[in-house]
Amino acid sequence: MDTTKWKSVLLPREVYEELVVIARVEGRTLSGQLRYMHEAWKSENLSHNDQDYIAEQVEAFKKENGEKSLTSKSFSI
């Protein structure tokens, strides 16, 4: 797996199974379904300022760490 493009996530089995079915019903891959859900959640729950802040933080991390992957343990808020 190309870890510069893809990351693994751990989900409870029942969540994974439902996501697979939802993705199939909606004609998406599992990763496509997760991306769709993520974008929908961001637009419904985050202000534009929040979204800009997140984008700035991700970009700042990439500049500071080069090719190193961003993980949940990379920094704290």
ABEGO torsion letter per residue (X at the ends): XBAAABBBBBBBAAAAAAAAAAAAAAGBBAAAAAAAAAAAAAAAABBAAAAAAAAAAAAAAAAAAEABBBBAAABBX
